[in-house]
């Protein structure tokens, strides 16, 4: 396959937009994978594929909670483990009970996330 030689872009096109039009264009660019407005506009002009991205706040919240529980579970292996609320788990049985609770919470969060993704 033949490589295309990268051409310098040294020609400019000037267009005038209202503030509202510019804000809308900038918002569309920021919601895409285009790193800058120039690339976004070129893709729009030449009808290239533009990949839009968006954040789902409920998924983000669930993932953040999963991460918190994962860190808590990982910390159980540390000697002299102390929980987020200051409880000390000096013996193995206490750690296992706490671990079981954390794993149950983690499974619950994963189920919630799957429900959000699948519906």
Secondary structure by P-SEA (a helix, b strand, c coil): ccccccccccbbbbbbbcaaaaaaaaaaaaacccccaaaaaaaaaaccbbbbbbbcaaaaaaaaaaaaaaaaaaaccccccccccccccccaaaaaaaaaaaaaaaaaaaaaaaaaaac
